[in-house]
Amino acid sequence: MKIHEYQARQLLRDAGIPVTTGRMIQSPAEAAPAAREAIAKGASLVVVKAQVHAGGRGKAGFVKLVNDPDAAVKAAAWMLSNRMISPQTPAEGLEVRRLLVAEAVDIAREFYVAVTLDRARRTNTLIASAEGGVEIEQVAHERPEAIIKQAIDPLSGLQPFQARAIGLKLGLRGRPLAQAADVMRRLVSLTIEKDAALAEINPLVLTPPDQAHPEGRIVAVDAKFSFDDNALFRHPDLEAMFDPSEENTAELRAHEFGLSYVALDGNIGCLVNGAGLAMATMDIIKLHGGEPANFLDVGGSADEEAVAQAFRIILADDRVKGVLVNIFGGIMQCDRIARAIVGAAKSVGFRVPLVVRLEGTNVDQAKLILEGARADIPTMQTASDLADAAERIVKAVR
């Protein structure tokens, strides 16, 4: 589960990490008082930022610096009436429903700090870089030596000497070094406490020296969090932050029926049991020149209604020009899938080619059910194996 920046900033603030002041708004009328509030606290500039679950906001024009309340209102009105399009959004862009109006700070240096799971090490890892404020993936690709990694002991956490060593590698000294080390340790503790899969501050900035802070100060300007869905039952406060408007409606509907569904960009719908088999099915579709429209794992315990709902979700996608069903019956019995196919044909209708490959528990009964329903499913073909199924559906779609 992802959350918005304004929510992530609140988590940081509650954890004792210094964050710029700001307020979430949902209408242009709220922008002026939010900007006045930031200016009253000493900000010379105010930033208006779209709150969407996608990056590239700045380049897309959805992060704007303004110097008065009227300009904040204009920026808010434009963002709330236009869809944001960036390399991380669908082609049609994303509707912007929420904005963050916050104080802008002068920046002397920008850093990247994050905590995420390193599956190779099987432990959380702190990632830091002096190349903050830009896409860290690009930095990692072009200049991997600029990325600092520190594995975190699951029992003792990030030790003070480790945090200071990372700060020194980032080029920090004096009080800013101590502040940055404290931020890193607090971020690690917050990640563990909240079962976060990713906790990212980008950028973590060092401000220029001023009278109040002769060496500058460390402050978090932007943050991103994602959480382990399997651990959310322990965190009702995080569940309350969920924004369904930022999620794919088909994925939300699938979740209600215990289905694992991820929408993709292809035109061949997939209904499979087991995540590994689903991945293999998508691979073999691509091997034969096709493009999968989704990942869909019905699991081993789905009932006929859940399977029928899976078909409805797949067929509701206008891009789907054919459906491949690939079931290896173990816990999931093949006859259950066959009855669900027949039920879906009657209630939803198959207007596109359907290729079915069944193998395993009760496969003979399943084949009899499908054979008896051919009149109701004229677009259906049965396949002898997975390669045959992939070849048939790709040919049918073409």
Secondary structure, 3 states (H helix, E strand, C coil): CECCHHHHHHHHHHCCCCECCEEEECCHHHHHHHHHHHHHCCCCCEEEEECCCCCCCCCCCCEEEECCHHHHHHHHHHHHCCEECCCCCCCCCEECCCEEEEECCCCCEEEEEEEEEECCCCEEEEEEECCCCCCHHHHHHHCHHHEEEEECECCCECCHHHHHHHHHHCCCCHHHHHHHHHHHHHHHHHHHHCCEEEEEEEEEEECCCCCCCCCCCEEECCEEEEECHHHHHHCHHHHCCCCHHHCCHHHHHHHHCCCEEEECCCCEEEEECCHHHHHHHHHHHHHCCCCECEEEECCCCCCHHHHHHHHHHHHCCCCCCEEEEEEEECCCCHHHHHHHHHHHHHHCCCCCCEEEEEEECCHHHHHHHHHHCCCCCCCEEECCCHHHHHHHHHHHHC
